[in-house]
Each structure stands twice: as C-alpha cells, then as structure tokens.
Amino acid sequence: MGVGAKTGLVIAAVVGTVLAARLSLERKQQSRPRVWTELVAQQDVVEAFVGYGTVVGAPSVTVSAEVGGRVRAVTARAGQRVAARHPLLALDSNPFAWKVERARAAVAARDADRERAVLAVEQARRRAQWAEKEGARVEDLFASGVQSDEAAAQARHRSWIAALEVAVQLQRVEVASAEALAAESELADALQEAARSIVRAPIAGEIMEIGVQRGEWVQAGAVGVAPTRLFTIAPDGALDVEVNVQQRQAARVQLGQIASVTLPTLASRPLRARVVSKLAAAPGPIDGTALMRLRLEELAPGVRVGFTGTVRIPIEERSRVPAIPNHALHSAPRRYGPRRPRPGARSTRTERAWVIRDGLVAERTLVAGFRGDTHTEILAGISLGEAVITGPYALVRSIGVGDAVIPIRAPLAGR
C-alpha cells in the first residue's frame, strides 16, 4: 500500500471519528429535556375573588329621609315611572335657608378675622425690623462709648419683644385660618343639608309606595331612631347577582367596587357589575361565607333570573410591577400565621426560582412581594427581561442545579 493510500485511510478515520463524536454530541443535546421559560416583565398583579353567582331580581329600594323637616310638596305619585335623580318630595326650605345664611355670615366674619390677623403680622414685622435696626445702632454707639450699657440692654429687650410679637401674631393667623376652615366646612354642611331637603330618586324605576303626604313632619335617622320611610321604588329592569364570598375576602371588598360577571350561556364577554350590598358580619348559606349582591350595570340580550355565571371581584392590585408566574416559585407557603398581611402593608419573603445559565439549570434566590392570583411581584434578585423556568410541572419537579436543558417559550406565555 502506498503512502497516499495510507494517508487517505488516516484522514478517513479522523473524519469518521469527528463525525461520530459530533453525531454523539447532537444526540446528547437532543436528549436534553426541553423546559418552558417566561421573561420577567412588568404587569399588573391582582388578587381577586372568583366564584359562581346566580342572577336574581333586584330588590325594591326604600327612600328614607336624610334630613328632618315638614313636607312642603310631594311631586311624585304611585305608579309613576321616574328617572334617576328625579325630584320626589320637597321639605320646607326656610329652616335650611336660615342655616345657610348664618353659615355664610360666619364664613365672612372668620375671613375678616384672618385678614386682620395677616395685617397685624405685617405690622409686627415692620416694628420688629425697626427695633432690630435701632438695636444695631445702639450696639454700635455702645461699642464707641457713646451709649451706656443700660441703653444697649433696653434696645436688645425691645428687639426681643418685637420678635416675640411677630411669633404671637403668626399664631393668631393660624388660629384664624383654622376657624375660617371650620366655618367653610359648616357652610358646606349647611348647603348639603339644604340640597337634601329636595328628595330625589336614587335609581330609575316605578314608584310603588308613598309613605308621607304634604304637611307631615319627617325625621332623619339617629341613634335608636329609624328615619322616616318616604318612598318604595321598584328598579327599572335591574338585575343582581348573588354570590357567597369567604368572610376574610368579603371584609376587604368595598361597597360600590367594580366587578365582572361572565354568563357562559350568553357570551364569553364579562358584564360590568358593581357591589351593592354585603353581609360580611353574618354567615351566609354556606358556613364561613358572606352573601354578597352585585348590580349588573350592563345586560346582554336574554339575561334572565336563574342564570348562573362566574363572578370576579378584584380585592387588591399592584400596577405595572416586575412579576413572574406563581408556579415558577419553588418555596411552599407558610403553614402558620396569616396568609397575607393586612391591606396596605408591604410584606416581603424569600423565594427560589430556576433560571438557565450557559445551558445549565441554576437556582436564583428572589425577594418576592405581593402575591396575586397568577403572578407574584418580584422586588429583587432578578432583572426585567431575564427568563425563569415555568414548566412542564413534572419536569420542573425532577430537575436540579447543573442539569443541561433546552429552553423553549412557554405555550401560554404572553397570551
């Protein structure tokens, strides 16, 4: 065999070895597990109550007296359909007008007192400036031997008295300003009370019952005294949704809070609703829950009493904060103590998450903040744009630090 043939055989052996090694490396890389990853991004982290509710008819609304007085006129009749804010009843306006005028006079008087106090401060400051200059002049004369020590002491005393008068006058301005604010608050209360002497419909609907007539005296509610019932109004086509909420969550829901209701039988688009009542202090039909009622503010065609749907009530939220999915965190929640801090309190805890470094699994310690329903706020330990491993669940539970993996985008990420 010639030299050329031997050289060819050597080259073929080397190439075969390289190809075999490369093929083995590719097979090894292809055998690496594929893990899902998601990027740390700014988003809203929301904790919300989600449960099933039932559509019910909205109850009649009772209109009661908010201020006391004699009925001057009843401007609605039984069976009449009225719009929201429609005037229903008017009380004698004379007592309310007298209160408003007295409050206006008090405001004018307190404003005048404040202006006089401000003027007195300016005068006191001018006197203090003059006393300070006079004191400096006497001090110079005393240093030159022209004035006596007693004259210098008197000049310093007059300057100190003038400065003290400025402080006193400033304090009087503060007192006068506080009294002026109190008078303005009393005027606002008087104007509000006068506005309430005209009773208006809180909702659109039909007048079912009128409880008073012209000339009667009505009273507002007080301790141990119920307010006079004036009208009963049946809501105009209104529907509510009743839902049982855990007492702990119900205590954090505010009346008037915006919520959403999804009725799958009609459409997947959530309908806007508002919390109108809750019984957070009394148990509901299910132990440990409170019965809450939401008013549907928009209706889809065909909505009827008895339909069921999914109710979602936001409870707490962090807007546009760095966050990652809850299932990307390793550590288990605490077994003891409150699950979450009181509303408004800032709580932090240490969590762990898997990241990928040079194709290998690494563990990262994070400082986590507010935990929402799907994502957790991240305060420190990782930057925006970095990727964390989120799944698949069974694979994440079996991998460890140093394992070689192939990252791919999570199927639901960004949707």
Secondary structure as GFF3:
##gff-version 3
##sequence-region A 1 415
A	DSSP	alpha_helix	3	30	.	.	.	ID=ss1
A	DSSP	beta_strand	34	39	.	.	.	ID=ss2
A	DSSP	beta_strand	41	57	.	.	.	ID=ss3
A	DSSP	beta_strand	61	64	.	.	.	ID=ss4
A	DSSP	beta_strand	69	74	.	.	.	ID=ss5
A	DSSP	beta_strand	81	82	.	.	.	ID=ss6
A	DSSP	beta_strand	87	91	.	.	.	ID=ss7
A	DSSP	alpha_helix	94	144	.	.	.	ID=ss8
A	DSSP	alpha_helix	149	196	.	.	.	ID=ss9
A	DSSP	beta_strand	198	200	.	.	.	ID=ss10
A	DSSP	beta_strand	205	210	.	.	.	ID=ss11
A	DSSP	beta_strand	217	218	.	.	.	ID=ss12
A	DSSP	beta_strand	229	235	.	.	.	ID=ss13
A	DSSP	beta_strand	239	246	.	.	.	ID=ss14
A	DSSP	alpha_helix	247	250	.	.	.	ID=ss15
A	DSSP	beta_strand	258	262	.	.	.	ID=ss16
A	DSSP	beta_strand	271	278	.	.	.	ID=ss17
A	DSSP	beta_strand	289	296	.	.	.	ID=ss18
A	DSSP	beta_strand	308	325	.	.	.	ID=ss19
A	DSSP	three_ten_helix	326	328	.	.	.	ID=ss20
A	DSSP	beta_strand	349	357	.	.	.	ID=ss21
A	DSSP	beta_strand	360	371	.	.	.	ID=ss22
A	DSSP	beta_strand	375	380	.	.	.	ID=ss23
A	DSSP	beta_strand	387	391	.	.	.	ID=ss24
A	DSSP	alpha_helix	393	396	.	.	.	ID=ss25
A	DSSP	beta_strand	406	409	.	.	.	ID=ss26
###
